Amino acid sequence: MLHKLYAPASAGFFICGAIAAIGSLSGYFNSRLQYCDAATNPCTRVAISVDVRPPVTAIDAIVLPGNGKMRLSLGLVAMALLAGGYVVSGLEVEGLSAIAKQEETDAFLEEKRQAILAEEEEKKLVLSSDIRFKDFEQQLLDGYAMLLLENNPELAEQILAEKPPAQIEPTVAATATIEVSVPRVDSLESSSVDDNSPVVVDSTALQSLVASGERAIDGLIDTSQSMIFLGTPGAGKSVSLGVVLGRKKKRFGDRVKLYAIAMKNDNFSGAIVGRLNADSDTCYNILLEVITELRKRAALPKSEREEYCQDSPVILILDDFMSQQKLLSSSLSKKIVRYPEESGAYQKIPLGDAFNAGMAEIVFNGRELNVAGYVGTQSSNMDDLKFLSSKGGRAGVILMYQAFRNTTRNQGNYEIISQAIGNQHVIADSKERERMRGVFPEAKALSVQEQRPMILSSNADTGEFILGIVPDIIGEYKEYECLYNSEVDTDFTWTIRKVNQFYPDTTAESLFSEIRTSVNEGMSQREIIRTVLKCGENKQHPTRSYSVHGKSLFKWLIENYDNGELAAMLKFESDKNGT
């Protein structure tokens, strides 16, 4: 800011100095001759230079001495002003020179940065194309093997009928094996291997890998860490996330608070949902509610905090994170919000920065407070997760990779897991990466064969990962969808059998009796549906919907068990209230 004042300041100094110099050199401070001119009547006093001869009519002439000190002072002022102008103009030139040099340096550094980024992008493209080529080659060999077995079924019989190796005693029951020709998958830093070496898949391996997958999902229920679900579309991320949320909801009931920010009109086990592409204000309010709860918990005394947080988890779900980031960096990039600091002050920042700041706070501080973030993304690049700004941030979350090759739809691949196994920033221990490489080919062959997703989880002992096959959890996922989500069958019809299924501890007659008692006590229909029928609450049965299950059951009980008295009372109340 200061360098902008140099130009007008130096110009002012020069102008004032010039005026002072002209004044000091003028004759105003010289000695003068003053006389009275008798030619005028009355005579006029006139002052002239002493060097000029007065006229003959001059009378009463006197000499007025000059002011040399004033001339000297004004001359010194003129020199000081001119010197000040010179100094200021020098500062201006120096400042402009420094700015030009800084701009030149910045341009040079930016050019270098762009060159480095271009080089890194080129390397990524080369590595990605190489991995995709290997994956295509593997798929081609898999397809050829399946076609060969389909056209020659006797080969499958011969393979299944093969005897175990000679060193195993004949009395030991042999385990059937299936040979599938798939290439060995190694990390990018590995040496060349035989890509056509067959992978022998033990029939007992499926059971072991499924058990590992089940262990990976089970391990997510008890933890309070934040999680990142990574996988391409169709890899089963939504199903795994739905099962984790459903089990959390089943364990903690209404004590768990679920919030979700999504791009589609989806449900997340009864969470409060905001759609970023439809109402960004609602989504920001959801983020603020979670951050406020986190800071409230952090402010509690330790003795109260542990008891309060232990049985009341808070989970913020960010679904389709990459689409959200693209929206925040494009049409919502200029949206400014007031983000609260812990001190109570507010800072005006872009909405995207507020989301990243909030998620970073949840990831780093939420574990001990039982506040977690669940993020679903299609990108395998951890740099896209801006709220994980460091290696420590990545260590604070659980990474859940899922991959699946759907042979029916001819889509999907296992690239996201193969890249993770070869990435030292994901799996730092070289021995652990080597162990994962050894399991990957067999797991991939079984994933394709059984048409189940493969899973890679960091939720294990320090430095260890879990690689397995996702168990059959579709049925459990649909059960939770029915239990907790508002999307229910609008054609639902009640029967005595369904009442017994949903209310195993009572009967339809008993429910009607409770309804009649409540009506006589003056309770409204809405209160009866919520308190007696318990619709709209989580009571471990699918009566989630108030409007579909609750109202229909209330009407069904009246129609089947009332003698007309209760219906008349309800009609009277309805007419009385004007409804």
C-alpha positions, 0 to 999 in steps of 0.5 A, spaced: 500 500 500 505 504 501 508 504 494 502 507 491 503 514 495 510 515 493 509 518 486 504 523 489 509 525 494 515 526 490 511 530 485 509 534 491 516 535 494 518 537 487 513 542 486 514 546 493 521 546 492 521 549 486 516 554 488 521 556 494 527 556 490 523 561 485 521 565 491 528 565 494 531 568 488 526 573 486 528 580 488 523 581 494 528 580 499 533 585 496 535 592 499 530 598 496 529 605 495 523 608 497 521 615 495 515 620 495 513 622 488 512 630 488 509 629 481 502 626 484 498 630 489 498 628 494 505 625 493 505 617 492 510 613 496 514 608 491 519 603 492 524 601 487 531 597 487 537 601 489 540 600 483 535 604 479 536 612 479 530 615 482 526 620 478 527 628 479 521 629 482 523 624 488 523 627 495 524 624 502 528 618 499 530 613 504 533 606 503 530 600 506 535 594 508 534 587 505 532 581 509 538 576 507 536 571 513 529 570 510 532 569 503 537 564 506 532 560 510 527 560 504 533 557 500 534 552 505 527 550 505 527 549 497 533 545 497 530 540 503 524 539 499 527 538 492 532 533 496 526 530 499 522 529 492 529 526 490 529 521 496 522 519 495 522 518 487 528 513 489 524 509 493 518 509 488 523 506 483 526 501 488 519 499 490 517 498 483 523 494 481 522 490 487 515 488 485 517 487 478 523 482 480 517 479 485 513 478 479 518 475 475 520 470 480 513 468 481 512 467 474 518 463 474 516 459 479 509 458 476 512 455 470 516 450 474 510 448 478 506 447 471 512 443 468 512 439 474 504 438 474 504 436 467 510 431 468 506 428 474 500 427 470 504 424 464 506 419 469 499 418 471 497 417 464 502 412 463 501 408 469 494 408 468 494 405 461 499 400 463 495 398 469 488 398 464 492 394 459 494 388 464 487 388 467 484 388 459 489 382 458 487 378 464 479 379 463 481 377 456 484 370 459 479 369 464 473 370 458 477 365 454 478 360 460 470 361 461 469 360 454 473 354 453 470 350 459 463 352 457 464 349 450 468 343 453 464 341 459 468 335 460 475 339 462 471 342 468 469 334 470 477 332 469 479 338 473 474 337 479 476 329 478 484 331 479 487 327 485 492 331 490 499 331 489 503 324 490 506 326 497 499 327 500 497 320 503 491 317 499 487 316 506 487 324 506 481 327 503 483 331 497 480 338 497 478 340 490 481 345 486 480 350 480 485 352 475 483 359 472 488 362 468 489 370 470 496 374 470 499 375 477 498 382 479 504 386 482 505 393 484 508 398 480 515 398 483 515 390 482 520 386 477 517 383 471 513 376 472 510 371 468 503 374 466 500 368 464 502 363 470 495 360 472 492 361 479 490 355 483 484 357 487 482 352 493 475 351 494 476 352 501 479 359 500 472 362 498 470 361 505 476 364 508 476 370 504 468 371 505 470 370 513 475 376 512 470 380 508 465 379 514 471 381 519 472 387 515 465 390 515 464 387 523 470 391 525 466 398 522 460 397 527 464 398 534 469 404 531 468 411 532 473 413 527 471 416 520 471 412 514 472 413 507 468 408 502 472 408 495 470 404 489 467 405 482 459 405 481 456 398 482 462 396 486 457 395 492 459 401 496 452 403 498 450 396 500 456 396 505 455 403 507 447 401 508 449 395 512 454 399 517 449 404 518 443 399 519 447 395 524 449 402 528 441 404 528 440 397 530 445 397 536 444 404 538 436 406 536 434 413 537 441 415 540 445 415 534 444 421 530 445 421 522 446 426 518 447 426 510 449 431 504 448 427 498 447 429 490 441 424 489 434 423 493 436 417 497 435 415 504 440 413 509 437 409 515 432 415 517 438 420 517 436 428 516 438 429 508 440 435 504 441 435 497 447 439 495 445 440 488 438 442 490 439 446 497 446 448 499 443 452 505 440 446 508 446 442 507 451 447 510 446 448 516 447 440 517 454 441 517 454 447 522 449 442 526 454 437 527 460 441 528 456 445 534 455 438 537 462 436 536 464 442 540 459 442 545 462 435 547 469 437 547 467 442 552 464 437 557 468 435 563 472 429 562 467 425 567 461 427 563 464 427 556 465 419 556 459 417 559 455 422 554 459 420 548 459 413 549 452 411 547 450 417 542 454 416 536 453 422 531 455 420 523 455 425 518 455 422 511 458 425 505 455 421 499 458 422 492 463 426 494 467 427 488 460 430 485 460 435 491 467 437 490 465 439 482 459 443 484 463 446 490 468 448 485 464 451 479 457 453 480 457 454 488 464 457 488 462 464 489 457 462 495 460 465 501 458 463 508 459 465 515 463 459 518 464 459 526 471 459 529 471 456 536 472 462 539 465 464 537 467 469 532 465 468 525 469 468 518 467 469 511 469 463 507 467 460 500 462 454 502 467 449 499 472 451 504 467 451 510 466 443 508 473 442 508 474 445 514 468 442 518 470 435 515 478 436 517 475 438 524 471 431 525 476 427 522 482 430 527 477 431 533 471 426 532 474 420 534 474 421 542 467 424 541 464 419 538 463 424 532 465 421 525 464 422 518 462 417 512 465 419 505 463 415 499 467 417 493 469 414 486 476 416 486 482 412 488 486 419 489 487 421 496 489 428 494 482 429 492 480 428 499 482 435 501 480 435 508 485 429 509 491 434 508 497 430 511 499 423 512 497 423 519 490 425 517 489 419 512 492 415 518 486 417 522 481 414 518 479 407 515 480 406 508 474 401 505 476 400 498 471 395 494 471 393 487 467 388 482 467 386 475 460 384 473 460 379 468 453 380 466 453 387 465 460 387 462 462 393 467 467 394 472 474 392 474 479 391 480 484 397 478 482 401 484 484 395 489 490 393 485 493 401 485 492 401 493 496 395 494 501 398 490 501 405 493 506 406 498 502 412 501 496 407 502 500 401 505 507 404 507 509 397 510 513 393 504 512 386 507 504 388 508 504 390 500 507 384 498 502 380 503 497 383 499 500 381 492 500 374 494 492 374 496 490 379 490 490 374 484 486 368 488 481 373 491 480 377 484 479 370 481 473 368 486 470 375 486 469 374 478 467 367 479 462 368 485 460 375 482 461 378 489 465 384 490 472 384 493 474 389 499 480 392 502 480 395 509 485 398 513 481 397 519 485 392 522 492 391 527 497 397 526 500 396 519 495 391 517 490 390 512 484 386 510 483 383 503 477 379 502 470 378 499 464 381 501 459 376 504 452 376 502 449 382 505 444 384 500 438 381 504 440 384 511 441 391 507 434 390 504 431 389 511 434 395 514 431 399 508 425 397 510 426 398 517 429 405 517 428 408 511 421 412 509 420 409 502 415 403 504 410 399 500 404 404 499 400 398 497 401 395 504 395 391 507 394 388 514 392 381 516 392 378 522 399 374 520 402 381 519 400 383 526 403 377 529 409 378 525 410 386 527 408 385 534 410 378 536 409 380 544 401 382 543 395 380 539 390 384 534 385 384 540 390 387 545 392 392 540 384 394 539 383 394 546 389 399 548 386 403 542 379 404 545 382 405 552 386 411 549 380 414 545 376 414 552 381 417 555 381 423 550 388 421 546 388 423 539 389 419 533 396 421 532 398 420 539 395 413 539 399 411 532 405 413 535 405 411 543 400 405 542 402 402 535 409 405 535 409 407 528 414 412 526 419 410 531 424 404 531 422 399 535 425 393 532 420 392 527 418 395 520 413 399 522 417 405 520 412 409 516 407 413 520 402 415 514 402 408 511 403 403 516 400 407 522 394 410 519 392 403 515 393 399 522 389 404 526 383 403 520 384 396 520 383 394 527 377 399 527 374 396 521 375 388 524 374 389 531 369 395 533 362 394 534 361 401 531 361 405 538 369 407 537 368 409 530 362 413 532 366 417 537 372 418 532 367 421 527 364 425 533 371 428 534 372 429 527 366 433 526 367 437 532 374 439 530 371 441 523 376 436 520 
